[in-house]
Structures are given as C-alpha cells and as structure tokens.
Amino acid sequence: MEKDKKTIWFPAKKYGFGWGFPITWQGWTVLFSYILLNLVGSKSVTGSTSKVGFFIVYVVFLTAVLIFICWKKGEKTGWRWGNKK
C-alpha cells in the first residue's frame, strides 16, 4: 500500500450527495458508536421535557462529529448522477 494513499472509510454515494455505508471496520465502529450514543442520550430524556433542549444540542453535536469524520475519512463528495462515461 502506498504511503500517500488515503484509506477510505466511507465511499461517496453513487447518486445524490454525501457518503454511503462504511466499507471498513473503522467506519462501522464510528457509525455504530453514533447510533449507540444517540440511543443512550434519548434514554436520558425519556419522561423529562426540561432536558429536550439539551438532547437537541447533544444530537446536533454528535451529528457534526460524524459529518467531520466522514469528511476526513471519506471520498470527496459532491452531487453525483451515476457513473460518468
């Protein structure tokens, strides 16, 4: 493997904008951690309306971290319309 070649965790989508499902175990770990942390955070809000604002900030923060990781470890993304010929 070349030193300057970047290992891609998240491939770009074939259609649309963004990244697809992970292709490495590191990517899957990041995705499952994101889901698990959101579930744990949602359990802390159950039955309490005073914590809803905190939960929204928490989810926005986790999502920003996930997008940052996808941006750093994923393929360059942009609007895609399938394979270019």
C-alpha positions in Angstrom: 0.0 0.0 0.0 1.3 3.4 -0.9 2.1 5.8 2.0 0.3 8.8 0.4 -2.9 6.8 -0.5 -5.7 7.6 1.9 -7.7 4.7 3.3 -11.4 5.4 2.6 -13.9 4.5 5.4 -17.0 6.0 3.8 -17.4 5.9 0.0 -19.3 8.6 -1.8 -22.8 7.8 -2.9 -23.4 6.8 -6.5 -26.4 9.0 -6.7 -27.1 12.2 -4.8 -24.9 14.0 -2.2 -22.9 12.5 0.7 -21.5 9.2 1.8 -22.8 5.7 1.7 -22.4 2.9 4.2 -18.9 2.3 5.6 -16.6 -0.1 3.9 -14.1 -0.7 6.7 -14.4 -1.9 10.3 -13.4 1.6 11.5 -16.2 3.2 9.6 -18.7 0.7 11.0 -17.4 1.4 14.5 -17.9 5.1 14.0 -21.5 4.5 12.7 -22.5 2.1 15.5 -21.0 4.5 18.1 -23.0 7.3 16.7 -26.2 5.3 16.9 -25.4 4.0 20.4 -24.7 7.4 21.8 -27.9 8.8 20.3 -29.9 5.9 21.9 -28.2 6.5 25.3 -28.9 10.2 25.1 -32.6 9.5 24.2 -33.0 7.3 27.3 -31.8 10.2 29.5 -34.6 12.4 28.1 -37.4 9.9 28.5 -40.1 11.4 30.8 -38.5 14.8 31.1 -39.5 17.8 29.0 -36.9 20.0 30.6 -34.0 18.1 29.0 -35.3 18.2 25.4 -33.2 21.3 24.6 -30.1 19.6 25.9 -30.9 16.5 23.9 -31.2 18.5 20.7 -27.8 20.2 21.2 -26.4 16.7 22.0 -27.7 15.2 18.8 -26.5 18.2 16.7 -23.1 17.9 18.2 -22.9 14.1 17.6 -24.0 14.6 14.0 -21.4 17.3 13.4 -18.7 15.0 14.7 -20.0 12.2 12.4 -20.0 14.5 9.4 -16.5 15.7 10.2 -15.2 12.1 10.4 -16.9 11.3 7.1 -15.4 14.4 5.5 -11.9 13.4 6.8 -12.1 9.7 6.1 -14.5 9.5 3.2 -14.2 10.1 -0.5 -14.6 13.5 -1.9 -18.3 14.1 -2.2 -20.5 16.2 -4.4 -23.6 15.8 -6.4 -23.4 12.6 -8.4 -25.7 11.2 -11.0 -24.3 7.7 -11.5 -21.2 6.5 -13.4 -19.6 9.1 -15.7 -18.7 7.7 -19.1 
